[in-house]
Amino acid sequence: MKKIILGQESIYDGNLILVNGDHQVCASGREDLMPVGNRDVLLKRQAGLLLWELLKKIDATKSIALVSGFRSHKEQQEIWDDSVAESGWDFTKKFVAAPGHSEHETGLAIDLGLEKEEIDFICPEFPYDGICGKFRKYAASYGFVERYPAGKEAVTGIGHEPWHFRYVGVPHAVILSEEGLTLEEYMDFLHEYPYDKPYHYRGNGLEAVVFWQEALKGEHTLVSLPEEYPCWISGNNVDGFIITEWRGMYGCQKELRRA
């Protein structure tokens, strides 16, 4: 076994950080940004590469518009203020995350819309059929989930946004999709799977072990990892870390090719 020492700052970084009304963005999100395809929209490198690969797979690089990716805190503040002025407080609170609490500030979120002459920046059209439905069919296998589904408004604190997708990586996007969980619910779900009782995922050519590690308050956290398996560690932006061990080499190689 190899030992990894994680500092408190590591809680606030990684593909699985939870950002919502209760948990603000603590990292800048600017690190490792890249333009997606030939567009001006920026995402974290791995998320951007996978999103563009998915759009190419379904031949949608010209039919699906990349409406909004990474936003600075200043940009999010301007969007919030403009929305309040133009559409009112109730609409803004429902569809626009407060500055400092927006996933767009992480570089891991993307708003998508049907490509057309005029696109609503706040609520772009992204239906569940046609090319958008095809995108949804493959989204989880490329690490993306619809972040604010219908019926989960009380959990996420945001209205139904069929256009807003969040990169969490594989196998997490697949687990979220299969279990019907939001990211908030997934954090609670993983608390039931500590190091000595991990969650085992097998399916779609993937095999992985996932477990949650509580962060020691005010101290560094020591994590033991196996030597024989590649491992990824992400903070959850709340109270600890999510560790993913790749057991199926197909899944590992598929992800690492795009890292």
C-alpha positions as CSV (number, residue, x, y, z in Angstrom):
1,M,0.0,0.0,0.0
2,K,1.1,3.5,-0.7
3,K,0.3,6.4,1.7
4,I,-1.0,9.8,0.4
5,I,-1.2,12.8,2.7
6,L,-4.0,15.2,1.8
7,G,-4.1,18.8,3.1
8,Q,-7.2,20.7,4.0
9,E,-7.1,22.6,0.7
10,S,-7.5,19.4,-1.2
11,I,-11.1,19.1,0.0
12,Y,-12.1,22.0,-2.3
13,D,-10.6,20.6,-5.5
14,G,-11.5,17.8,-7.9
15,N,-14.1,16.7,-10.4
16,L,-16.6,15.8,-7.7
17,I,-16.8,19.0,-5.7
18,L,-20.3,19.9,-4.6
19,V,-21.1,23.5,-5.4
20,N,-24.6,24.8,-4.5
21,G,-26.4,27.4,-2.3
22,D,-24.8,25.9,0.8
23,H,-21.3,25.2,-0.5
24,Q,-19.4,27.9,-2.3
25,V,-16.6,27.7,-4.8
26,C,-13.3,27.7,-2.9
27,A,-10.9,27.1,-5.7
28,S,-10.5,29.6,-8.5
29,G,-11.4,27.1,-11.3
30,R,-9.0,28.9,-13.7
31,E,-6.4,26.1,-13.6
32,D,-6.2,23.8,-16.6
33,L,-8.8,25.6,-18.7
34,M,-9.0,25.1,-22.4
35,P,-11.3,26.1,-25.3
36,V,-13.8,23.4,-26.3
37,G,-13.1,22.3,-29.9
38,N,-13.0,25.4,-32.1
39,R,-15.2,27.5,-29.8
40,D,-14.5,30.3,-27.4
41,V,-16.1,28.4,-24.4
42,L,-13.7,27.3,-21.8
43,L,-13.8,24.1,-19.6
44,K,-11.3,22.1,-17.5
45,R,-9.1,20.3,-19.9
46,Q,-10.5,16.7,-19.4
47,A,-14.1,17.9,-19.4
48,G,-13.5,19.9,-22.6
49,L,-11.8,17.1,-24.4
50,L,-14.5,14.6,-23.5
51,L,-17.4,17.0,-24.4
52,W,-16.0,17.7,-27.8
53,E,-15.3,14.0,-28.4
54,L,-18.9,13.2,-27.5
55,L,-20.3,16.0,-29.8
56,K,-18.1,14.5,-32.7
57,K,-19.3,11.0,-31.9
58,I,-23.0,12.0,-32.4
59,D,-22.2,14.4,-35.3
60,A,-23.5,17.4,-33.3
61,T,-20.6,19.9,-33.4
62,K,-22.7,22.2,-35.6
63,S,-26.2,21.4,-34.3
64,I,-25.6,21.7,-30.5
65,A,-24.4,25.1,-29.3
66,L,-22.0,25.6,-26.4
67,V,-23.9,28.4,-24.7
68,S,-21.8,28.9,-21.5
69,G,-18.9,27.2,-19.8
70,F,-16.4,28.7,-17.4
71,R,-17.3,32.0,-15.9
72,S,-15.2,34.2,-13.6
73,H,-16.8,35.4,-10.3
74,K,-17.1,38.8,-11.8
75,E,-18.9,37.4,-14.9
76,Q,-21.3,35.5,-12.6
77,Q,-22.0,38.6,-10.6
78,E,-22.8,40.5,-13.8
79,I,-25.1,37.8,-15.0
80,W,-26.9,37.7,-11.7
81,D,-27.3,41.4,-11.5
82,D,-28.6,41.7,-15.1
83,S,-31.1,38.8,-14.6
84,V,-32.5,40.5,-11.4
85,A,-32.9,43.7,-13.3
86,E,-34.5,42.2,-16.4
87,S,-36.4,39.2,-15.0
88,G,-36.8,39.8,-11.3
89,W,-35.7,38.1,-8.1
90,D,-37.9,35.0,-8.3
91,F,-36.8,34.0,-11.8
92,T,-33.1,34.7,-11.1
93,K,-33.1,32.7,-7.9
94,K,-34.7,29.8,-9.8
95,F,-32.4,29.7,-12.8
96,V,-29.2,31.6,-11.9
97,A,-26.8,30.4,-9.1
98,A,-25.6,33.2,-6.8
99,P,-22.1,34.5,-7.4
100,G,-19.6,32.3,-5.6
101,H,-22.1,29.4,-5.7
102,S,-22.1,28.7,-9.4
103,E,-20.8,25.5,-10.9
104,H,-19.7,27.6,-13.9
105,E,-17.0,29.1,-11.7
106,T,-15.4,25.7,-11.4
107,G,-14.8,25.1,-15.1
108,L,-16.8,21.8,-14.8
109,A,-20.2,22.9,-16.0
110,I,-21.6,23.6,-19.5
111,D,-24.9,25.0,-20.7
112,L,-25.9,23.5,-24.1
113,G,-28.6,24.6,-26.6
114,L,-29.9,23.8,-30.0
115,E,-27.9,25.8,-32.6
116,K,-30.1,28.5,-34.0
117,E,-30.1,32.2,-34.9
118,E,-31.2,33.4,-31.4
119,I,-30.4,31.4,-28.2
120,D,-31.7,32.3,-24.8
121,F,-28.5,32.7,-22.7
122,I,-30.2,31.9,-19.4
123,C,-32.6,29.2,-20.5
124,P,-31.5,27.7,-23.9
125,E,-33.6,25.2,-25.6
126,F,-32.3,21.6,-25.1
127,P,-35.2,19.1,-25.4
128,Y,-35.2,15.4,-24.6
129,D,-35.6,14.2,-28.2
130,G,-33.7,14.5,-31.5
131,I,-30.0,15.3,-31.3
132,C,-30.3,16.5,-27.7
133,G,-31.8,13.2,-26.8
134,K,-28.9,11.5,-28.5
135,F,-26.4,13.6,-26.5
136,R,-28.2,12.5,-23.3
137,K,-27.9,8.8,-24.3
138,Y,-24.1,9.0,-24.3
139,A,-23.5,11.7,-21.7
140,A,-22.9,9.6,-18.7
141,S,-20.4,7.3,-20.5
142,Y,-18.4,10.5,-21.2
143,G,-18.6,11.7,-17.6
144,F,-21.5,14.2,-17.8
145,V,-24.8,14.4,-15.9
146,E,-27.8,16.6,-16.1
147,R,-27.2,18.5,-12.9
148,Y,-30.7,20.0,-12.2
149,P,-33.3,17.4,-13.2
150,A,-37.1,17.9,-12.8
151,G,-38.5,16.8,-9.5
152,K,-35.3,17.5,-7.6
153,E,-35.6,21.3,-7.2
154,A,-35.9,21.0,-3.4
155,V,-32.7,19.0,-3.3
156,T,-30.6,21.1,-5.7
157,G,-32.0,24.5,-4.9
158,I,-32.2,25.3,-8.6
159,G,-35.1,24.9,-11.0
160,H,-35.2,22.2,-13.7
161,E,-32.5,23.0,-16.2
162,P,-32.4,20.4,-19.0
163,W,-29.5,22.4,-20.7
164,H,-27.1,22.4,-17.8
165,F,-24.6,19.5,-17.6
166,R,-21.8,18.9,-15.1
167,Y,-18.7,16.9,-15.6
168,V,-18.0,14.4,-12.7
169,G,-16.1,11.8,-14.7
170,V,-16.6,8.0,-15.1
171,P,-17.7,5.9,-13.3
172,H,-19.5,8.5,-11.2
173,A,-21.7,9.9,-14.0
174,V,-22.8,6.4,-14.8
175,I,-23.6,5.6,-11.1
176,L,-25.5,8.9,-10.7
177,S,-27.5,8.1,-13.9
178,E,-28.3,4.5,-12.9
179,E,-29.2,5.4,-9.3
180,G,-31.2,8.5,-10.3
181,L,-29.2,10.7,-7.9
182,T,-28.3,14.4,-7.9
183,L,-24.8,15.3,-6.9
184,E,-26.2,16.3,-3.4
185,E,-27.7,12.9,-3.0
186,Y,-24.6,11.2,-4.3
187,M,-22.5,12.8,-1.5
188,D,-24.9,11.3,1.1
189,F,-24.9,8.0,-0.8
190,L,-21.1,7.7,-0.7
191,H,-21.0,8.4,3.0
192,E,-22.3,4.8,3.3
193,Y,-19.2,3.5,1.6
194,P,-16.0,4.1,3.6
195,Y,-12.6,2.5,3.0
196,D,-13.5,-0.8,4.7
197,K,-16.8,-1.1,2.8
198,P,-16.3,0.5,-0.6
199,Y,-18.8,0.7,-3.5
200,H,-18.1,-1.7,-6.3
201,Y,-19.1,-0.7,-9.8
202,R,-19.1,-3.2,-12.7
203,G,-20.7,-2.5,-16.1
204,N,-20.2,-1.1,-19.6
205,G,-16.7,-2.4,-19.8
206,L,-15.8,-0.6,-16.5
207,E,-14.8,-1.9,-13.1
208,A,-14.0,0.4,-10.3
209,V,-14.1,0.7,-6.5
210,V,-15.2,4.0,-4.9
211,F,-15.0,5.0,-1.3
212,W,-15.4,8.1,0.9
213,Q,-12.7,9.3,3.3
214,E,-13.5,11.8,6.0
215,A,-11.1,14.7,6.3
216,L,-9.6,15.2,9.7
217,K,-10.5,18.7,10.9
218,G,-7.6,21.0,11.1
219,E,-5.2,18.3,10.2
220,H,-3.8,16.5,7.2
221,T,-5.6,13.3,6.2
222,L,-3.6,10.1,5.5
223,V,-5.1,7.8,2.8
224,S,-3.9,4.3,2.0
225,L,-4.0,3.3,-1.6
226,P,-3.2,0.0,-3.4
227,E,0.0,0.0,-5.4
228,E,-1.5,-2.2,-8.2
229,Y,-4.4,0.0,-9.2
230,P,-4.5,3.6,-10.6
231,C,-6.4,5.8,-8.2
232,W,-8.0,9.2,-8.5
233,I,-8.8,11.5,-5.5
234,S,-11.3,14.3,-5.5
235,G,-12.4,16.5,-2.7
236,N,-16.1,16.9,-2.2
237,N,-16.0,20.6,-1.1
238,V,-17.7,19.6,2.1
239,D,-16.0,17.2,4.5
240,G,-13.7,14.8,2.8
241,F,-12.5,13.0,-0.2
242,I,-13.8,10.5,-2.8
243,I,-11.3,7.9,-3.9
244,T,-11.7,6.0,-7.2
245,E,-9.7,2.8,-7.8
246,W,-9.7,1.5,-11.4
247,R,-9.9,-2.3,-11.5
248,G,-11.0,-2.7,-15.1
249,M,-8.2,-1.7,-17.4
250,Y,-10.5,-0.8,-20.3
251,G,-12.2,1.9,-18.2
252,C,-8.9,3.2,-16.9
253,Q,-7.2,3.4,-20.3
254,K,-10.3,5.1,-21.8
255,E,-10.2,7.8,-19.2
256,L,-6.4,8.3,-19.1
257,R,-6.3,8.7,-22.9
258,R,-8.3,11.9,-22.4
259,A,-6.6,13.1,-19.2
